[in-house]
Amino acid sequence: MPIVARNTQQMNAVRDVLASDADALAAVLGRAFADDPVWTWMFPRHPERMAAMFAMLLRHARLPNGLNELAEENGRVRAGALWDPPGRGRISLAAQLRQLPGMLRVLGTRTYAVLRGLGEIERAHPIEPHWYLSTLGTDPSAQGRGFGSALLMSRLSRCDDQRFPAYLESSKEANIAYYERFGFRLTGEIRVPGGGPRVWPMWRNPQ
């Protein structure tokens, strides 16, 4: 049964991501991150490849490894949240090998720099068991209508019930205040090597 969150304009239905949702959700996330500093650093000349990258990550890493949710309106995907449960935040070697050919096709000569940068971000992950929000994105045409909030509260309410903390990296400094409204607190700053952007790690204790 979908979890439903109400705002003043509509009902936002939140449900688990299915394999059949991968293409639609990847397209939404590709549009959502079109102006994101990390993703535009990864794809400085080919932003249209973002959706292909998200589709590959969904199929080879996030769908098998995590518990992911989407928000939809009248059957149309509007936003998505990709989570890793406690103890499963690191992508297995087998999953990395499955992704490698696709990453080479999508990233081309950027592959080494991107993998190095993502590795630096991953090394900063806390050791304490936690839920990791790897991605939260809303289609630009649906932003400001509560879809992201509905997705956050869906998982965070269960984190609170189970007494688990949560962790994320904000790729935009402007979004820090948004996440703080949900109980996250800034813990530092990570500079992606090779002239990459900054990201801001944030931690949330159960409430």
Residue pairs with C-beta under 8 A, 6 or more apart in sequence:
2 13
2 14
2 15
3 13
3 14
3 15
3 150
3 154
4 11
4 12
4 13
4 14
5 11
5 12
5 14
5 146
5 149
5 150
5 153
5 154
6 12
7 145
7 146
7 149
7 150
9 145
9 146
10 73
10 145
10 146
12 71
12 73
12 78
12 145
12 146
12 147
12 150
13 71
13 72
13 73
14 69
14 70
14 71
14 150
14 151
14 154
15 69
15 70
15 72
16 67
16 68
16 69
16 70
17 25
17 58
17 63
17 68
17 69
17 70
17 80
19 59
19 63
21 70
21 77
22 55
22 58
22 59
22 63
23 55
24 77
25 54
25 58
25 70
25 77
25 80
26 51
26 52
26 54
26 55
26 58
27 51
28 77
28 78
28 79
28 80
28 137
28 138
28 139
29 50
29 51
29 54
29 80
29 135
29 137
30 48
30 50
30 51
30 52
30 53
30 54
31 51
31 139
31 140
32 79
32 137
32 138
32 139
32 140
33 39
33 50
33 137
34 40
34 47
34 50
34 140
36 171
36 172
37 171
37 172
37 197
37 198
38 117
38 171
38 192
38 196
38 197
38 199
39 47
39 50
39 171
40 47
41 117
41 192
41 196
41 197
42 53
42 107
42 110
42 114
42 117
43 49
43 50
43 53
43 107
43 110
44 110
49 106
49 107
52 106
53 103
53 106
53 107
54 135
56 99
56 102
56 103
56 106
57 99
58 68
58 82
60 95
60 98
60 99
60 102
61 91
61 95
61 99
62 68
62 82
62 84
62 134
62 135
64 95
65 84
65 88
65 91
65 92
65 95
66 82
66 83
66 84
66 85
66 88
66 134
67 83
67 85
67 155
68 80
68 81
68 82
68 83
69 80
69 81
69 83
69 151
69 154
69 155
70 77
70 78
70 79
70 80
70 81
70 151
71 77
71 78
71 79
71 80
71 138
71 147
71 148
71 150
71 151
72 78
73 142
73 147
77 139
78 138
78 139
78 142
78 145
78 147
79 136
79 137
79 138
79 139
79 142
79 147
79 148
79 150
79 151
80 135
80 136
80 137
80 151
81 133
81 135
81 136
81 148
81 151
81 152
81 154
81 155
82 133
82 134
82 135
82 136
83 131
83 132
83 133
83 134
83 155
84 131
84 132
84 134
85 131
86 129
86 130
86 131
86 164
87 129
89 125
89 130
89 132
90 122
90 125
91 99
103 111
103 114
103 115
104 111
107 114
113 194
113 196
116 193
116 194
117 192
117 193
117 194
117 196
120 190
120 192
120 193
121 169
121 190
121 192
121 199
124 169
124 188
124 190
124 201
125 132
125 167
126 167
126 203
128 165
129 164
129 165
130 164
130 165
130 166
130 167
130 203
131 155
131 159
131 164
131 165
131 166
131 167
132 166
132 167
132 168
133 152
133 155
133 166
133 167
133 168
134 168
136 148
136 151
136 152
136 168
137 148
138 147
138 148
149 182
152 182
153 182
155 166
156 166
156 182
156 183
156 204
159 165
159 166
159 204
159 206
160 206
160 207
162 206
163 206
164 206
165 203
165 204
165 205
165 206
166 184
166 203
166 204
167 201
167 202
167 203
167 204
168 179
168 184
168 201
168 202
169 190
169 199
169 200
169 201
169 202
170 176
170 179
170 199
170 200
170 202
171 197
171 199
173 198
173 200
176 186
176 200
176 202
179 202
180 186
180 202
182 204
183 204
183 205
183 207
184 202
184 203
184 204
185 202
185 203
185 204
186 200
186 201
186 202
187 201
187 202
187 203
188 200
188 201
189 198
189 199
189 200
189 201
190 198
190 199
190 200
190 201
191 198
192 198
192 199
